[in-house]
């Protein structure tokens, strides 16, 4: 990092080295995995003042510090908390900045468990929840109220991949005194750095691309200087700390995330373009495609795309969707994404109030893994044939 704060090294170099200096621990390349609850103090005075770096396991260890520091370097953030899951990464910041009587604006194409949390717990706590069109842009100012405290974004949108104009939304939200949050799991900080575009708090399900192997649950939340203290204090109050082995697994996955994302991106775009040419496909929902309504925003703000997108079957309903899924041999049928293996799922949009879309048939979400592209195409072709039987 140069004196003016600009990165002088490439993304993969930063991913390989961020967050940990081997000489700090006797030259070992990887950081120690510290299993800790109790931390001892050298004397009573130090204990009474808590005048040492580590005081208790929930407040951080060398292991959590290594991952948090790496994320801060990637995000350009003032601080990062590490929590046990991607959903916890959503709920902790919402709890940190919302109180009874507040109003929150949430994009209608949000991750479904985020909606569930908002419609149940936030509503029960007396928070007014309102959903908005993902294409609203600066028009969100018309929805702002005197008590709007948070504007929650997710771009591209969950399952249907609508692109949001994040800079325009952030400007309007800040003019109304609101904190802007973004679930940036799809792009990761490798392909989009939300804090550089006006976002205050950026959220990741590290379960996905940072971990990369479908065997760890973890979340990270990074904040700018303005919001860091309040986020961190809430994190400490809630006690939502992550297990050290999981933290280490994600830090290890982070080292190869750049090269994995390149493969995910390349394969997904090739398959998306191939799908556009299939007679039984009505539409492909991938912001990296020129045909996507949000392509211009993606090209303006993002430096890449990940490996998950959706497509729309030409006609039919649940029977055709199930036939497609059951016709697959390589793609697994499972939720989550970001791992090494390809997955497929039938998308359900019934809980949305605005961003329902006018789709010509069932929406199928694909997670493109690290397998050979020609094998994946052949598998998808098997599924498409099965829908016509």
Secondary structure, 3 states (H helix, E strand, C coil): CCCCCCCCCCHHHHHHHCCCCHHHHCCCCCCCCCCCCECCCCCHHHHHHCCCCCCEHHHCCHHHHHHHHHHHHHHCCCEEEEECCHHHHHHHHHHHHCCCCCEEEEECCCCHHHHHHHHHHHHHCCCEEEEECCCCHHHHHHHCCCCEEEEEEECCCCCCCCCCCHHHHHHHHHHCCCEEEEECCCCHHHHCCHHHHCCCEEEEECCCCCCCCCCCCCEEEEECHHHHHHHHHHHHHHCCCCCHHHHHHHHHHHCCHHHHHHHHHHHHHHHHHHHHCCCCEEEEECCCCCCCCCHHHHHHHCCCCCCEEEEEECCCCHHHHHHHHHCCCCCEECCCCCCCCCEEEECCCCCCCCCCCCCCCCEEEEECCCCCHHHHHHHHHHHHHHHCC
